[in-house]
Amino acid sequence: MLREIRPALVFLIGLVAITGLIYPLAMTGAAQVLFPYQAQGSLIEQDGKVIGSALIGQQFTEARYFHGRPSATTGPDPQDSSKTTAAPYNASNSMGSNLGPTSKVLAERLASGVETLKKENSSAAVPVDLVTTSGSGLDPDISPEAALFQVPRVAKARGLQEARLRSLVDGMVATRSLGFLGEPRVNVLQLNLAMDKMGS
């Protein structure tokens, strides 16, 4: 009987070693050599200190900064651990709102978001990505239209010329990957850091 079982055990152990140990280590090593920035989490540093990742959004609420997409992620409620509370861009709990197109809560939230944004720029249509969450709730990017929509508010808060900020936004637009994948986008953290370097 051992003769019949031994080939199966040897095959199982070999397969586990290849797929569970050798392959992951080889891929991790190759990634570290070929794509070190991406393999380390696409971390963004300022003055030698990590301040974020190009892959995970951050919450900016001040008028002098560009704001990202809303985030539907949650975290444990500090008052009651059996409940959750809003925790924007919580990478340990990546999720969307799961509210469907017939949801009254979603409709009310969208209407409220549009109304609020119209107060800061009534001359332009509100870009959809400024009022809707992404599937992960962690999206670090917004559309160029969403960034340009915020220019009047940010320019006013910083005392900068709108044309100067529009030029900065245009220079920060990342094009489609490989020329056809995805949509043009602007990384909010990188845009805000570039703006801080401008002064004001």
C-alpha positions as semicolon CSV with decimal commas, in nm:
position;residue;x (nm);y (nm);z (nm)
1;M;0,000;0,000;0,000
2;L;0,286;0,239;0,078
3;R;0,411;0,184;-0,278
4;E;0,082;0,320;-0,413
5;I;0,066;0,617;-0,174
6;R;0,430;0,726;-0,202
7;P;0,411;0,867;-0,561
8;A;0,104;1,070;-0,465
9;L;0,277;1,208;-0,152
10;V;0,596;1,290;-0,345
11;F;0,387;1,465;-0,613
12;L;0,190;1,659;-0,348
13;I;0,504;1,770;-0,162
14;G;0,675;1,870;-0,487
15;L;0,371;2,066;-0,603
16;V;0,341;2,246;-0,269
17;A;0,713;2,332;-0,277
18;I;0,693;2,466;-0,633
19;T;0,366;2,660;-0,609
20;G;0,383;2,758;-0,242
21;L;0,751;2,838;-0,200
22;I;0,972;2,844;-0,510
23;Y;0,733;3,031;-0,744
24;P;0,632;3,304;-0,492
25;L;0,996;3,363;-0,391
26;A;1,106;3,379;-0,756
27;M;0,830;3,627;-0,845
28;T;0,901;3,842;-0,539
29;G;1,273;3,847;-0,620
30;A;1,210;3,930;-0,987
31;A;0,971;4,211;-0,888
32;Q;1,226;4,358;-0,646
33;V;1,491;4,360;-0,921
34;L;1,279;4,467;-1,220
35;F;1,020;4,695;-1,056
36;P;1,153;4,802;-0,713
37;Y;0,929;5,110;-0,680
38;Q;0,610;4,915;-0,751
39;A;0,721;4,611;-0,547
40;Q;0,765;4,831;-0,239
41;G;0,409;4,967;-0,268
42;S;0,470;5,274;-0,491
43;L;0,550;5,475;-0,179
44;I;0,577;5,854;-0,200
45;E;0,839;6,020;0,018
46;Q;0,889;6,379;0,123
47;D;1,200;6,490;0,310
48;G;1,297;6,123;0,358
49;K;0,965;6,035;0,520
50;V;0,695;5,815;0,363
51;I;0,375;6,020;0,338
52;G;0,161;5,788;0,130
53;S;0,132;5,560;-0,169
54;A;0,050;5,639;-0,529
55;L;-0,191;5,345;-0,514
56;I;-0,409;5,441;-0,215
57;G;-0,605;5,763;-0,182
58;Q;-0,591;5,999;0,114
59;Q;-0,857;6,226;0,254
60;F;-0,801;6,594;0,184
61;T;-1,068;6,820;0,332
62;E;-0,908;7,166;0,333
63;A;-1,022;7,407;0,061
64;R;-0,659;7,469;-0,037
65;Y;-0,615;7,109;-0,156
66;F;-0,765;6,907;-0,438
67;H;-1,004;6,643;-0,308
68;G;-1,020;6,282;-0,426
69;R;-1,314;6,053;-0,484
70;P;-1,538;5,982;-0,187
71;S;-1,447;5,664;0,001
72;A;-1,696;5,414;0,143
73;T;-1,448;5,219;0,356
74;T;-1,520;5,167;0,724
75;G;-1,335;5,079;1,041
76;P;-1,420;4,969;1,396
77;D;-1,619;5,220;1,597
78;P;-1,397;5,333;1,889
79;Q;-1,708;5,369;2,106
80;D;-1,849;5,023;2,027
81;S;-1,627;4,753;1,872
82;S;-1,933;4,558;1,754
83;K;-2,011;4,843;1,510
84;T;-1,828;5,016;1,229
85;T;-1,787;5,380;1,143
86;A;-1,671;5,568;0,835
87;A;-1,293;5,549;0,790
88;P;-1,208;5,696;0,449
89;Y;-0,934;5,519;0,251
90;N;-0,898;5,242;0,510
91;A;-0,673;5,003;0,316
92;S;-0,745;4,714;0,553
93;N;-1,115;4,727;0,465
94;S;-1,126;4,790;0,092
95;M;-1,487;4,802;-0,024
96;G;-1,748;5,003;-0,210
97;S;-2,080;5,118;-0,071
98;N;-2,270;4,831;-0,240
99;L;-2,561;5,069;-0,296
100;G;-2,746;4,998;-0,621
101;P;-2,899;5,240;-0,872
102;T;-3,243;5,210;-0,709
103;S;-3,110;5,289;-0,360
104;K;-3,275;5,592;-0,199
105;V;-2,970;5,638;0,028
106;L;-2,741;5,653;-0,277
107;A;-2,970;5,897;-0,460
108;E;-2,982;6,127;-0,156
109;R;-2,605;6,110;-0,108
110;L;-2,541;6,191;-0,475
111;A;-2,790;6,481;-0,472
112;S;-2,629;6,621;-0,156
113;G;-2,279;6,585;-0,303
114;V;-2,377;6,757;-0,628
115;E;-2,547;7,040;-0,437
116;T;-2,238;7,096;-0,221
117;L;-2,001;7,093;-0,518
118;K;-2,222;7,329;-0,720
119;K;-2,167;7,589;-0,445
120;E;-1,793;7,587;-0,506
121;N;-1,817;7,594;-0,888
122;S;-2,159;7,672;-1,032
123;S;-2,028;7,734;-1,384
124;A;-1,936;7,371;-1,461
125;A;-2,107;7,033;-1,454
126;V;-2,009;6,822;-1,153
127;P;-1,787;6,530;-1,265
128;V;-1,937;6,198;-1,160
129;D;-1,618;6,077;-0,990
130;L;-1,640;6,358;-0,732
131;V;-1,969;6,223;-0,594
132;T;-1,939;5,846;-0,647
133;T;-1,714;5,600;-0,469
134;S;-1,493;5,352;-0,651
135;G;-1,534;4,976;-0,609
136;S;-1,237;4,960;-0,371
137;G;-1,300;5,287;-0,188
138;L;-0,926;5,352;-0,214
139;D;-0,896;5,516;-0,556
140;P;-0,602;5,761;-0,551
141;D;-0,690;5,918;-0,886
142;I;-0,955;6,149;-1,025
143;S;-1,036;6,242;-1,382
144;P;-0,873;6,553;-1,532
145;E;-1,223;6,703;-1,544
146;A;-1,265;6,648;-1,169
147;A;-0,932;6,818;-1,099
148;L;-1,012;7,113;-1,328
149;F;-1,355;7,148;-1,164
150;Q;-1,181;7,217;-0,831
151;V;-0,937;7,477;-0,967
152;P;-1,150;7,786;-0,878
153;R;-1,186;7,678;-0,512
154;V;-0,819;7,587;-0,470
155;A;-0,696;7,900;-0,651
156;K;-0,912;8,121;-0,430
157;A;-0,799;7,945;-0,108
158;R;-0,431;7,975;-0,204
159;G;-0,442;8,315;-0,372
160;L;-0,311;8,169;-0,699
161;Q;-0,410;8,241;-1,056
162;E;-0,650;7,982;-1,199
163;A;-0,451;7,961;-1,522
164;R;-0,141;7,860;-1,325
165;L;-0,328;7,582;-1,147
166;R;-0,490;7,461;-1,471
167;S;-0,145;7,437;-1,624
168;L;-0,025;7,233;-1,324
169;V;-0,323;6,995;-1,355
170;D;-0,261;6,952;-1,728
171;G;0,100;6,862;-1,656
172;M;-0,001;6,600;-1,398
173;V;-0,240;6,406;-1,625
174;A;-0,132;6,042;-1,670
175;T;-0,238;5,904;-2,007
176;R;-0,389;5,561;-2,079
177;S;-0,157;5,272;-1,995
178;L;0,001;5,130;-2,314
179;G;-0,200;5,391;-2,501
180;F;-0,536;5,214;-2,471
181;L;-0,591;5,078;-2,118
182;G;-0,786;5,281;-1,864
183;E;-0,865;5,651;-1,876
184;P;-0,657;5,967;-1,836
185;R;-0,621;6,040;-1,464
186;V;-0,461;6,265;-1,206
187;N;-0,310;6,132;-0,883
188;V;-0,450;6,356;-0,608
189;L;-0,161;6,317;-0,361
190;Q;0,103;6,387;-0,625
191;L;-0,096;6,686;-0,752
192;N;-0,125;6,833;-0,402
193;L;0,246;6,779;-0,335
194;A;0,337;6,950;-0,663
195;M;0,108;7,238;-0,570
196;D;0,269;7,272;-0,226
197;K;0,606;7,308;-0,399
198;M;0,465;7,603;-0,597
199;G;0,413;7,792;-0,273
200;S;0,119;7,989;-0,124
